[in-house]
Amino acid sequence: MTDQGSSGTGAAMELAARIEETMARAIIGQRRAIQEILVAVLAGGHVLLEGVPGVAKTLMVRALAACLGRDFTRVQMTPDLMPSDIVGTYVFDSASSEFHLRRGPIFTQFLLADEINRAPAKTQSALLEGMQERQVSIEGTTHPLPSEFMVFATQNPIEFEGTYPLPEAQLDRFMLKVIVGYPSAEEEDGLLRRYHAGFDAMDLKSAGLEVVVSPEAFAQCRAEIASVRVADELFSYISAITRATRDNPSVLLGCSPRASVMLLLASRVLAALRGRDYLIPDDVKQMAPPTLRHRMVLRPEADIEGLTSDDVIAGVLATVEVPR
């Protein structure tokens, strides 16, 4: 995130540097994943984290919440989880002879839905209204959620037994799908040394994680992002990329216009994090995989051949003409 040659104020770049430096006290490596998550937070989007167990998906979100001073709530998604376990329900108070709302865990700022694909479709759908409109309806009454409400959902890419695949409508609500991979050998060695020295992932305060940005500074960063200039040619470039996924012979269902919007918003944030007040094609190229990979359905024969969504995106980026 140190692309110089900028003409912006650099508030977003400075914020990103502070957050990365602070999160490094708890997490070794995963810089690309952290950057993509921060892009979604600054753009106000939701994140789907995919990775095998034990690669710090939950720790990453907890650490970011600590750096931003956000409320954090984790829900373990299970097959017997009911929608009311997420949004809450009205309970009768015999003392006052009235019904009172017992709020569910969705009434928070950062909600981590751990192993979201283990919950049945009805419970997964309980998140949809909150993700789209930042409100929930409980027994006919609408309740607003916190203005900074975000859903971080995790899923295991390997284990499918006892899971309920997320429907396309819900996948489309996530701005980014972030792949969290294994650390390098050097990073894993450093992880072992850190735990040997007494690091406790459950005690982030002792690791030195603290709030590093005020609400005013965060709002300034968002204002800076909103002022990022986008040339007309780049609007056409973004839409050409998403349209190309619809015409690809390996794709059964291509990306929707919402994907174009999400790609624009994510790319603007990345430009600001790199210290620029203008968008360039490289910003779009970098944000295309996390923004588009979960928004297309490949044909069965493509799956059989081992083709992935990222392969399709790479092919699209190689063929769509880049504006000068």
C-alpha positions as CSV (number, residue, x, y, z in Angstrom):
1,M,0.0,0.0,0.0
2,T,2.9,2.3,-0.6
3,D,2.3,3.4,-4.2
4,Q,3.7,6.9,-4.3
5,G,3.2,9.5,-6.9
6,S,0.0,10.5,-5.3
7,S,-1.9,13.8,-5.3
8,G,-4.3,12.9,-2.5
9,T,-4.1,14.0,1.1
10,G,-3.0,10.5,2.2
11,A,-5.3,10.1,5.2
12,A,-6.5,6.7,4.0
13,M,-2.9,5.5,3.3
14,E,-1.8,6.6,6.8
15,L,-4.8,4.9,8.4
16,A,-4.1,1.7,6.6
17,A,-0.4,1.8,7.7
18,R,-1.4,2.3,11.3
19,I,-3.9,-0.5,11.2
20,E,-1.5,-2.9,9.5
21,E,1.3,-2.1,12.0
22,T,-1.0,-2.7,14.9
23,M,-2.6,-5.9,13.6
24,A,0.9,-7.3,13.0
25,R,1.3,-7.5,16.7
26,A,-1.3,-10.3,16.6
27,I,-1.1,-11.7,13.1
28,I,1.9,-12.6,11.1
29,G,1.6,-12.4,7.4
30,Q,-1.8,-12.4,5.6
31,R,-1.1,-8.8,4.3
32,R,-3.2,-9.3,1.1
33,A,-6.2,-10.6,3.1
34,I,-5.9,-7.8,5.7
35,Q,-5.8,-5.2,2.9
36,E,-8.8,-6.6,1.2
37,I,-10.8,-6.7,4.5
38,L,-9.8,-3.1,5.1
39,V,-11.0,-2.2,1.6
40,A,-14.4,-3.6,2.4
41,V,-14.6,-1.9,5.8
42,L,-13.9,1.5,4.3
43,A,-16.3,0.9,1.4
44,G,-19.0,-0.3,3.9
45,G,-19.3,-3.8,2.4
46,H,-19.6,-7.3,3.9
47,V,-16.8,-9.9,3.6
48,L,-16.9,-13.7,3.1
49,L,-13.7,-15.2,4.3
50,E,-12.7,-18.6,2.9
51,G,-9.9,-20.8,4.3
52,V,-9.2,-24.0,6.1
53,P,-9.4,-24.0,10.0
54,G,-6.5,-22.4,11.8
55,V,-5.4,-19.7,9.4
56,A,-6.5,-16.8,11.7
57,K,-9.8,-15.8,10.0
58,T,-11.5,-15.1,13.3
59,L,-8.4,-13.5,14.8
60,M,-8.1,-11.2,11.8
61,V,-11.7,-9.8,12.3
62,R,-11.2,-9.5,16.1
63,A,-8.0,-7.7,15.7
64,L,-9.5,-5.3,13.2
65,A,-12.4,-4.6,15.5
66,A,-10.0,-3.8,18.3
67,C,-8.0,-1.4,16.0
68,L,-11.2,0.4,14.9
69,G,-12.9,0.4,18.3
70,R,-15.9,-1.6,17.0
71,D,-18.2,-3.9,18.9
72,F,-17.5,-7.5,18.0
73,T,-19.8,-10.5,18.2
74,R,-19.2,-14.0,17.0
75,V,-21.9,-16.5,16.2
76,Q,-21.2,-20.2,15.6
77,M,-23.5,-21.2,12.8
78,T,-24.9,-24.7,13.3
79,P,-27.7,-26.8,11.6
80,D,-30.1,-26.3,14.5
81,L,-29.6,-22.5,14.6
82,M,-32.9,-20.6,14.2
83,P,-33.5,-17.1,12.7
84,S,-34.6,-15.9,16.1
85,D,-31.2,-16.9,17.5
86,I,-29.7,-14.3,15.1
87,V,-32.1,-11.4,15.2
88,G,-33.8,-11.9,18.5
89,T,-37.4,-12.3,19.7
90,Y,-40.0,-10.7,21.9
91,V,-40.3,-12.2,25.3
92,F,-43.1,-11.6,27.8
93,D,-42.2,-9.9,31.1
94,S,-44.6,-11.0,33.7
95,A,-43.7,-8.2,36.0
96,S,-44.8,-5.5,33.6
97,S,-47.2,-7.7,31.6
98,E,-45.5,-6.5,28.4
99,F,-43.5,-8.0,25.7
100,H,-39.9,-6.8,25.4
101,L,-37.4,-7.3,22.6
102,R,-34.5,-9.6,23.5
103,R,-32.0,-8.5,20.9
104,G,-30.0,-11.1,19.1
105,P,-26.3,-11.0,18.3
106,I,-27.0,-9.2,15.0
107,F,-27.3,-5.9,16.9
108,T,-23.6,-5.2,16.8
109,Q,-21.1,-3.5,14.6
110,F,-18.9,-6.4,13.5
111,L,-20.8,-9.7,13.3
112,L,-18.7,-12.8,12.6
113,A,-20.9,-15.6,11.3
114,D,-18.5,-18.5,11.7
115,E,-19.0,-21.4,9.3
116,I,-22.0,-19.7,7.8
117,N,-22.7,-22.6,5.4
118,R,-23.4,-24.9,8.3
119,A,-26.7,-23.0,9.0
120,P,-29.8,-23.9,7.1
121,A,-31.1,-21.5,4.4
122,K,-33.8,-20.1,6.6
123,T,-31.2,-19.0,9.2
124,Q,-28.8,-17.7,6.5
125,S,-31.7,-15.6,5.1
126,A,-32.1,-13.9,8.5
127,L,-29.0,-12.0,7.7
128,L,-30.1,-10.8,4.3
129,E,-32.2,-7.8,5.4
130,G,-29.5,-6.7,7.8
131,M,-26.8,-6.9,5.2
132,Q,-28.8,-5.1,2.5
133,E,-30.7,-2.5,4.5
134,R,-29.0,-2.4,7.9
135,Q,-32.2,-3.2,9.7
136,V,-34.1,-6.3,10.8
137,S,-37.8,-7.0,11.0
138,I,-39.0,-8.9,14.1
139,E,-42.7,-9.8,14.3
140,G,-43.6,-7.0,12.0
141,T,-41.6,-4.3,13.7
142,T,-38.5,-2.9,12.0
143,H,-35.4,-2.2,14.1
144,P,-32.3,-0.3,12.8
145,L,-28.9,-1.8,13.1
146,P,-25.7,0.2,14.1
147,S,-24.5,2.4,11.2
148,E,-21.2,0.6,11.1
149,F,-22.8,-2.9,10.9
150,M,-20.8,-5.4,8.9
151,V,-21.1,-9.1,8.4
152,F,-17.9,-11.2,8.3
153,A,-18.7,-14.8,7.4
154,T,-16.3,-17.7,7.2
155,Q,-16.5,-21.0,5.4
156,N,-14.2,-24.0,4.9
157,P,-13.5,-24.7,1.2
158,I,-12.8,-28.4,1.8
159,E,-15.4,-29.8,4.2
160,F,-18.9,-30.1,2.6
161,E,-20.6,-32.7,4.6
162,G,-23.5,-31.3,6.7
163,T,-23.3,-27.9,4.9
164,Y,-25.9,-25.8,3.1
165,P,-24.3,-23.9,0.1
166,L,-25.0,-20.2,0.2
167,P,-27.6,-19.2,-2.4
168,E,-26.6,-16.7,-5.1
169,A,-28.7,-14.0,-3.6
170,Q,-26.8,-14.1,-0.4
171,L,-23.4,-14.5,-2.0
172,D,-24.1,-11.3,-4.0
173,R,-24.6,-9.4,-0.7
174,F,-20.9,-9.9,0.1
175,M,-18.8,-7.2,-1.4
176,L,-15.6,-9.3,-1.3
177,K,-14.7,-13.0,-1.0
178,V,-11.3,-13.1,0.6
179,I,-9.2,-16.2,0.4
180,V,-7.1,-16.7,3.5
181,G,-4.3,-19.1,2.7
182,Y,-1.5,-20.8,4.6
183,P,1.4,-18.6,5.8
184,S,4.9,-19.0,4.4
185,A,7.5,-21.1,6.1
186,E,9.2,-18.0,7.5
187,E,5.9,-16.6,8.8
188,E,4.9,-19.9,10.4
189,D,8.3,-20.0,12.2
190,G,7.7,-16.5,13.5
191,L,4.2,-17.6,14.6
192,L,5.7,-20.4,16.7
193,R,8.3,-18.1,18.3
194,R,5.6,-15.6,19.2
195,Y,3.5,-18.2,20.9
196,H,6.6,-19.6,22.7
197,A,7.2,-16.1,24.0
198,G,3.7,-16.1,25.6
199,F,1.4,-14.6,23.0
200,D,-2.3,-15.4,23.8
201,A,-4.7,-15.0,20.9
202,M,-7.6,-14.6,23.4
203,D,-6.0,-11.6,25.1
204,L,-5.4,-9.0,22.4
205,K,-4.9,-6.2,24.9
206,S,-1.7,-7.8,26.2
207,A,-0.5,-8.0,22.6
208,G,-0.8,-4.2,22.4
209,L,-3.8,-4.0,20.1
210,E,-5.6,-0.8,20.7
211,V,-7.8,1.7,19.0
212,V,-5.7,3.5,16.4
213,V,-8.2,5.7,14.6
214,S,-10.9,8.1,15.9
215,P,-14.4,8.2,14.4
216,E,-13.5,11.7,12.9
217,A,-10.4,10.3,11.2
218,F,-12.3,7.4,9.9
219,A,-14.9,9.7,8.4
220,Q,-12.2,11.9,6.9
221,C,-10.8,8.7,5.1
222,R,-14.2,7.9,3.7
223,A,-14.6,11.5,2.5
224,E,-11.2,11.2,0.8
225,I,-12.3,8.0,-0.9
226,A,-15.5,9.5,-2.1
227,S,-13.4,12.3,-3.8
228,V,-11.3,9.8,-5.8
229,R,-11.5,10.8,-9.5
230,V,-12.6,8.2,-12.1
231,A,-12.1,8.8,-15.8
232,D,-15.0,7.9,-18.2
233,E,-12.7,5.2,-19.8
234,L,-12.5,3.4,-16.4
235,F,-16.3,3.2,-16.0
236,S,-16.3,1.5,-19.4
237,Y,-13.4,-0.7,-18.4
238,I,-15.2,-1.9,-15.2
239,S,-18.4,-2.7,-17.0
240,A,-16.6,-4.4,-19.8
241,I,-15.0,-6.8,-17.3
242,T,-18.3,-7.8,-15.7
243,R,-20.0,-8.1,-19.1
244,A,-17.2,-10.4,-20.3
245,T,-18.0,-12.8,-17.5
246,R,-21.5,-13.2,-18.9
247,D,-20.3,-14.1,-22.3
248,N,-17.5,-16.5,-21.2
249,P,-18.2,-20.0,-22.5
250,S,-17.1,-21.5,-19.2
251,V,-19.6,-19.5,-17.2
252,L,-23.3,-20.5,-16.7
253,L,-24.2,-17.3,-14.7
254,G,-22.1,-14.2,-15.1
255,C,-21.7,-11.2,-12.8
256,S,-24.6,-8.8,-12.3
257,P,-24.6,-5.0,-12.5
258,R,-24.2,-5.0,-8.8
259,A,-20.8,-6.6,-9.3
260,S,-19.8,-3.6,-11.4
261,V,-20.8,-1.2,-8.7
262,M,-18.9,-3.2,-6.0
263,L,-15.8,-3.4,-8.2
264,L,-15.9,0.4,-8.7
265,L,-16.3,1.1,-4.9
266,A,-13.6,-1.4,-3.9
267,S,-11.2,0.0,-6.5
268,R,-11.7,3.5,-5.4
269,V,-10.8,2.5,-1.8
270,L,-7.7,0.8,-3.0
271,A,-6.6,3.9,-4.9
272,A,-7.0,6.0,-1.8
273,L,-5.1,3.4,0.3
274,R,-2.3,3.7,-2.2
275,G,-2.2,7.4,-1.6
276,R,-3.9,8.5,-4.9
277,D,-6.9,10.6,-5.5
278,Y,-7.5,9.1,-9.0
279,L,-8.3,5.5,-10.1
280,I,-6.0,3.6,-12.5
281,P,-6.6,0.2,-14.2
282,D,-4.2,-1.6,-11.9
283,D,-6.6,-0.8,-8.9
284,V,-9.4,-2.5,-10.8
285,K,-7.3,-5.5,-11.8
286,Q,-6.3,-6.1,-8.2
287,M,-9.8,-5.9,-6.8
288,A,-11.5,-7.9,-9.6
289,P,-10.8,-11.4,-8.1
290,P,-12.1,-10.8,-4.6
291,T,-15.1,-8.8,-5.9
292,L,-16.1,-11.2,-8.7
293,R,-15.0,-14.7,-7.8
294,H,-18.2,-15.5,-5.8
295,R,-20.6,-13.8,-8.2
296,M,-20.4,-16.3,-11.1
297,V,-21.5,-19.9,-11.6
298,L,-19.3,-22.1,-13.7
299,R,-20.7,-24.7,-16.1
300,P,-20.4,-28.3,-14.8
301,E,-17.9,-29.2,-17.5
302,A,-15.6,-26.3,-16.4
303,D,-15.7,-27.7,-12.8
304,I,-14.8,-31.1,-14.1
305,E,-11.8,-29.6,-16.0
306,G,-10.7,-28.0,-12.8
307,L,-11.3,-24.5,-13.9
308,T,-11.9,-21.9,-11.1
309,S,-13.6,-18.5,-11.0
310,D,-10.2,-17.0,-10.5
311,D,-9.0,-18.6,-13.8
312,V,-12.0,-17.1,-15.6
313,I,-11.3,-13.7,-14.1
314,A,-7.6,-13.9,-15.1
315,G,-8.7,-14.8,-18.7
316,V,-11.1,-11.9,-18.8
317,L,-8.5,-9.4,-17.5
318,A,-6.1,-10.6,-20.2
319,T,-8.6,-10.1,-23.0
320,V,-10.5,-6.9,-22.0
321,E,-8.7,-3.9,-23.5
322,V,-7.0,-1.7,-20.8
323,P,-7.7,2.0,-21.3
324,R,-4.6,4.2,-21.7
